[in-house]
Amino acid sequence: MNTDTPPQDYLVLSRGHWDKDKTKEQIDTAITDFYDWLNEHIAAGRMRAGSRLATDRANVSKVGVTTDGPFGEAKEVVGGYWFVSAGSLREAAELLSHSPTLTCGLHYEVRPLDATVCTASEITNETPPA
């Protein structure tokens, strides 16, 4: 970890599906190796545990609650999340690039956590495009 920059926390979203050409044994090995890799980084203070996500879901919006779909495309599936502490987004991504599950088809979205309060007077993730 870069010691010149104070660590920042990043949310990691695990996305995708297992590659169809991988055997169950290859995937099980990748999963076992992943948890060993994750726990090593948790013990070193570089990561914090998150959780797998169940398949049940609901969408909540101004039009109501939907629990029976339609939902995002398969490529948008989020299977779980956890947290990384790193000096930069690039450093967090580099750390994640060594995950054993990447070779079996999963990929990660890494987002810095932003502790500022949302406001309509500033351009943020929620601000509609002009």
PyRosetta script that sets phi, psi and omega in degrees:
from pyrosetta import init, pose_from_sequence

init()
pose = pose_from_sequence("MNTDTPPQDYLVLSRGHWDKDKTKEQIDTAITDFYDWLNEHIAAGRMRAGSRLATDRANVSKVGVTTDGPFGEAKEVVGGYWFVSAGSLREAAELLSHSPTLTCGLHYEVRPLDATVCTASEITNETPPA")
pose.set_psi(1, 141.4)
pose.set_omega(1, 177.5)
pose.set_phi(2, -67.4)
pose.set_psi(2, 117.6)
pose.set_omega(2, -176.7)
pose.set_phi(3, -83.5)
pose.set_psi(3, -10.3)
pose.set_omega(3, 179.1)
pose.set_phi(4, -78.0)
pose.set_psi(4, -25.7)
pose.set_omega(4, -177.6)
pose.set_phi(5, -111.1)
pose.set_psi(5, 128.2)
pose.set_omega(5, 177.6)
pose.set_phi(6, -62.3)
pose.set_psi(6, 141.7)
pose.set_omega(6, -178.4)
pose.set_phi(7, -64.1)
pose.set_psi(7, 145.9)
pose.set_omega(7, 175.0)
pose.set_phi(8, -118.3)
pose.set_psi(8, 153.3)
pose.set_omega(8, 178.7)
pose.set_phi(9, -92.6)
pose.set_psi(9, 141.1)
pose.set_omega(9, -180.0)
pose.set_phi(10, -128.4)
pose.set_psi(10, 140.0)
pose.set_omega(10, 173.4)
pose.set_phi(11, -88.6)
pose.set_psi(11, 133.1)
pose.set_omega(11, 176.8)
pose.set_phi(12, -112.2)
pose.set_psi(12, 123.5)
pose.set_omega(12, 175.1)
pose.set_phi(13, -106.8)
pose.set_psi(13, 122.5)
pose.set_omega(13, 177.5)
pose.set_phi(14, -86.5)
pose.set_psi(14, 123.3)
pose.set_omega(14, -174.7)
pose.set_phi(15, -124.1)
pose.set_psi(15, 160.8)
pose.set_omega(15, 170.9)
pose.set_phi(16, 100.5)
pose.set_psi(16, -169.1)
pose.set_omega(16, 179.8)
pose.set_phi(17, -131.7)
pose.set_psi(17, 159.6)
pose.set_omega(17, 175.7)
pose.set_phi(18, -65.3)
pose.set_psi(18, 143.9)
pose.set_omega(18, 176.1)
pose.set_phi(19, -61.6)
pose.set_psi(19, 135.7)
pose.set_omega(19, -178.1)
pose.set_phi(20, -66.4)
pose.set_psi(20, -24.0)
pose.set_omega(20, -178.4)
pose.set_phi(21, -85.6)
pose.set_psi(21, -1.2)
pose.set_omega(21, 178.9)
pose.set_phi(22, -89.0)
pose.set_psi(22, 140.6)
pose.set_omega(22, 177.3)
pose.set_phi(23, -78.5)
pose.set_psi(23, 162.8)
pose.set_omega(23, 176.2)
pose.set_phi(24, -59.9)
pose.set_psi(24, -36.4)
pose.set_omega(24, 179.3)
pose.set_phi(25, -64.9)
pose.set_psi(25, -42.6)
pose.set_omega(25, 178.0)
pose.set_phi(26, -62.7)
pose.set_psi(26, -41.8)
pose.set_omega(26, 179.8)
pose.set_phi(27, -67.9)
pose.set_psi(27, -43.6)
pose.set_omega(27, 178.0)
pose.set_phi(28, -61.0)
pose.set_psi(28, -39.7)
pose.set_omega(28, 177.2)
pose.set_phi(29, -63.4)
pose.set_psi(29, -44.2)
pose.set_omega(29, 178.7)
pose.set_phi(30, -62.0)
pose.set_psi(30, -38.9)
pose.set_omega(30, 179.6)
pose.set_phi(31, -66.7)
pose.set_psi(31, -46.6)
pose.set_omega(31, 178.0)
pose.set_phi(32, -59.7)
pose.set_psi(32, -46.3)
pose.set_omega(32, 179.0)
pose.set_phi(33, -63.3)
pose.set_psi(33, -36.8)
pose.set_omega(33, 178.2)
pose.set_phi(34, -60.6)
pose.set_psi(34, -49.7)
pose.set_omega(34, -178.1)
pose.set_phi(35, -64.4)
pose.set_psi(35, -35.5)
pose.set_omega(35, 174.0)
pose.set_phi(36, -62.8)
pose.set_psi(36, -46.5)
pose.set_omega(36, 179.3)
pose.set_phi(37, -61.4)
pose.set_psi(37, -47.7)
pose.set_omega(37, 180.0)
pose.set_phi(38, -61.1)
pose.set_psi(38, -48.9)
pose.set_omega(38, -178.3)
pose.set_phi(39, -63.1)
pose.set_psi(39, -34.1)
pose.set_omega(39, 175.5)
pose.set_phi(40, -62.8)
pose.set_psi(40, -43.7)
pose.set_omega(40, 179.7)
pose.set_phi(41, -71.5)
pose.set_psi(41, -34.0)
pose.set_omega(41, 175.6)
pose.set_phi(42, -63.9)
pose.set_psi(42, -45.6)
pose.set_omega(42, -179.9)
pose.set_phi(43, -61.9)
pose.set_psi(43, -32.2)
pose.set_omega(43, -179.9)
pose.set_phi(44, -84.7)
pose.set_psi(44, -4.2)
pose.set_omega(44, 178.7)
pose.set_phi(45, 82.9)
pose.set_psi(45, 9.9)
pose.set_omega(45, 179.9)
pose.set_phi(46, -88.8)
pose.set_psi(46, -18.4)
pose.set_omega(46, -179.2)
pose.set_phi(47, -138.9)
pose.set_psi(47, 159.1)
pose.set_omega(47, 172.8)
pose.set_phi(48, -127.3)
pose.set_psi(48, 145.0)
pose.set_omega(48, -177.0)
pose.set_phi(49, -64.8)
pose.set_psi(49, 150.1)
pose.set_omega(49, 171.2)
pose.set_phi(50, -126.0)
pose.set_psi(50, -130.1)
pose.set_omega(50, -178.3)
pose.set_phi(51, -163.0)
pose.set_psi(51, 153.4)
pose.set_omega(51, 165.5)
pose.set_phi(52, -69.1)
pose.set_psi(52, 159.0)
pose.set_omega(52, 177.7)
pose.set_phi(53, -112.0)
pose.set_psi(53, 137.7)
pose.set_omega(53, 175.7)
pose.set_phi(54, -69.5)
pose.set_psi(54, 166.5)
pose.set_omega(54, -177.1)
pose.set_phi(55, -85.5)
pose.set_psi(55, -18.3)
pose.set_omega(55, 175.6)
pose.set_phi(56, -66.1)
pose.set_psi(56, 147.3)
pose.set_omega(56, 179.1)
pose.set_phi(57, -160.2)
pose.set_psi(57, 164.8)
pose.set_omega(57, 175.4)
pose.set_phi(58, -142.8)
pose.set_psi(58, 145.4)
pose.set_omega(58, 171.5)
pose.set_phi(59, -105.6)
pose.set_psi(59, 132.5)
pose.set_omega(59, -179.6)
pose.set_phi(60, -122.4)
pose.set_psi(60, 124.1)
pose.set_omega(60, -179.7)
pose.set_phi(61, -148.8)
pose.set_psi(61, -175.7)
pose.set_omega(61, -179.1)
pose.set_phi(62, -64.9)
pose.set_psi(62, -18.3)
pose.set_omega(62, 178.6)
pose.set_phi(63, -91.0)
pose.set_psi(63, -3.4)
pose.set_omega(63, 176.1)
pose.set_phi(64, 128.6)
pose.set_psi(64, -158.6)
pose.set_omega(64, -177.9)
pose.set_phi(65, -114.9)
pose.set_psi(65, 132.8)
pose.set_omega(65, 176.6)
pose.set_phi(66, -121.3)
pose.set_psi(66, 124.9)
pose.set_omega(66, 178.1)
pose.set_phi(67, -118.0)
pose.set_psi(67, -2.7)
pose.set_omega(67, -176.6)
pose.set_phi(68, -120.9)
pose.set_psi(68, 24.4)
pose.set_omega(68, 175.6)
pose.set_phi(69, 84.5)
pose.set_psi(69, 176.1)
pose.set_omega(69, 3.6)
pose.set_phi(70, -75.2)
pose.set_psi(70, 149.6)
pose.set_omega(70, 178.9)
pose.set_phi(71, -119.8)
pose.set_psi(71, -180.0)
pose.set_omega(71, -177.1)
pose.set_phi(72, -56.2)
pose.set_psi(72, 160.3)
pose.set_omega(72, 178.3)
pose.set_phi(73, -64.1)
pose.set_psi(73, 162.6)
pose.set_omega(73, -178.5)
pose.set_phi(74, -56.6)
pose.set_psi(74, -36.8)
pose.set_omega(74, -178.9)
pose.set_phi(75, -66.9)
pose.set_psi(75, -14.7)
pose.set_omega(75, -179.6)
pose.set_phi(76, -95.2)
pose.set_psi(76, 1.5)
pose.set_omega(76, -176.7)
pose.set_phi(77, -59.9)
pose.set_psi(77, 130.4)
pose.set_omega(77, 174.1)
pose.set_phi(78, -107.0)
pose.set_psi(78, 119.2)
pose.set_omega(78, -176.2)
pose.set_phi(79, -94.2)
pose.set_psi(79, -18.6)
pose.set_omega(79, -178.9)
pose.set_phi(80, 178.9)
pose.set_psi(80, -179.8)
pose.set_omega(80, -179.0)
pose.set_phi(81, -151.6)
pose.set_psi(81, 159.1)
pose.set_omega(81, 169.4)
pose.set_phi(82, -161.5)
pose.set_psi(82, -173.9)
pose.set_omega(82, -173.1)
pose.set_phi(83, -127.5)
pose.set_psi(83, 147.5)
pose.set_omega(83, 176.6)
pose.set_phi(84, -124.6)
pose.set_psi(84, 141.3)
pose.set_omega(84, 170.7)
pose.set_phi(85, -108.3)
pose.set_psi(85, 124.8)
pose.set_omega(85, -178.0)
pose.set_phi(86, -153.5)
pose.set_psi(86, 164.1)
pose.set_omega(86, -179.3)
pose.set_phi(87, -76.4)
pose.set_psi(87, -16.0)
pose.set_omega(87, 179.5)
pose.set_phi(88, -161.5)
pose.set_psi(88, 165.0)
pose.set_omega(88, 175.5)
pose.set_phi(89, -59.9)
pose.set_psi(89, -41.6)
pose.set_omega(89, 179.6)
pose.set_phi(90, -61.0)
pose.set_psi(90, -43.0)
pose.set_omega(90, 179.3)
pose.set_phi(91, -64.9)
pose.set_psi(91, -41.4)
pose.set_omega(91, 177.5)
pose.set_phi(92, -61.8)
pose.set_psi(92, -44.9)
pose.set_omega(92, -179.5)
pose.set_phi(93, -64.4)
pose.set_psi(93, -39.6)
pose.set_omega(93, 178.7)
pose.set_phi(94, -62.7)
pose.set_psi(94, -42.7)
pose.set_omega(94, 177.6)
pose.set_phi(95, -59.8)
pose.set_psi(95, -44.5)
pose.set_omega(95, -178.7)
pose.set_phi(96, -69.9)
pose.set_psi(96, -23.1)
pose.set_omega(96, -177.9)
pose.set_phi(97, -65.9)
pose.set_psi(97, -8.9)
pose.set_omega(97, 179.5)
pose.set_phi(98, -100.1)
pose.set_psi(98, 8.9)
pose.set_omega(98, -179.8)
pose.set_phi(99, -65.9)
pose.set_psi(99, 133.2)
pose.set_omega(99, 179.9)
pose.set_phi(100, -63.2)
pose.set_psi(100, -20.0)
pose.set_omega(100, -176.9)
pose.set_phi(101, -82.5)
pose.set_psi(101, -13.4)
pose.set_omega(101, -178.9)
pose.set_phi(102, -62.0)
pose.set_psi(102, -35.8)
pose.set_omega(102, -178.3)
pose.set_phi(103, -71.0)
pose.set_psi(103, -10.1)
pose.set_omega(103, -179.8)
pose.set_phi(104, -107.8)
pose.set_psi(104, 8.4)
pose.set_omega(104, 171.7)
pose.set_phi(105, 116.6)
pose.set_psi(105, -17.6)
pose.set_omega(105, 179.4)
pose.set_phi(106, -75.9)
pose.set_psi(106, 158.3)
pose.set_omega(106, 174.0)
pose.set_phi(107, -143.7)
pose.set_psi(107, 165.6)
pose.set_omega(107, -173.6)
pose.set_phi(108, -122.9)
pose.set_psi(108, 143.0)
pose.set_omega(108, 167.5)
pose.set_phi(109, -106.6)
pose.set_psi(109, 129.1)
pose.set_omega(109, -177.5)
pose.set_phi(110, -117.5)
pose.set_psi(110, 125.6)
pose.set_omega(110, -177.7)
pose.set_phi(111, -130.9)
pose.set_psi(111, 131.5)
pose.set_omega(111, 174.9)
pose.set_phi(112, -67.3)
pose.set_psi(112, 142.2)
pose.set_omega(112, 174.6)
pose.set_phi(113, -78.2)
pose.set_psi(113, 137.6)
pose.set_omega(113, -178.4)
pose.set_phi(114, -120.8)
pose.set_psi(114, 110.1)
pose.set_omega(114, -174.8)
pose.set_phi(115, -82.2)
pose.set_psi(115, -4.3)
pose.set_omega(115, -178.9)
pose.set_phi(116, -71.4)
pose.set_psi(116, 149.5)
pose.set_omega(116, 179.8)
pose.set_phi(117, -77.8)
pose.set_psi(117, 136.5)
pose.set_omega(117, 179.0)
pose.set_phi(118, -67.4)
pose.set_psi(118, 142.9)
pose.set_omega(118, 176.7)
pose.set_phi(119, -145.6)
pose.set_psi(119, 146.9)
pose.set_omega(119, -179.1)
pose.set_phi(120, -75.2)
pose.set_psi(120, -13.0)
pose.set_omega(120, -177.2)
pose.set_phi(121, -87.3)
pose.set_psi(121, -5.4)
pose.set_omega(121, 178.0)
pose.set_phi(122, -120.5)
pose.set_psi(122, 150.0)
pose.set_omega(122, 177.6)
pose.set_phi(123, -77.1)
pose.set_psi(123, 122.3)
pose.set_omega(123, -179.2)
pose.set_phi(124, -137.3)
pose.set_psi(124, -172.5)
pose.set_omega(124, 176.0)
pose.set_phi(125, -56.6)
pose.set_psi(125, -33.4)
pose.set_omega(125, -174.5)
pose.set_phi(126, -85.2)
pose.set_psi(126, -10.4)
pose.set_omega(126, -177.2)
pose.set_phi(127, -73.8)
pose.set_psi(127, 127.0)
pose.set_omega(127, 179.9)
pose.set_phi(128, -67.2)
pose.set_psi(128, 149.6)
pose.set_omega(128, 178.0)
pose.set_phi(129, -63.5)
pose.set_psi(129, 147.9)
pose.set_omega(129, -178.9)
pose.set_phi(130, -71.2)
pose.dump_pdb("model.pdb")
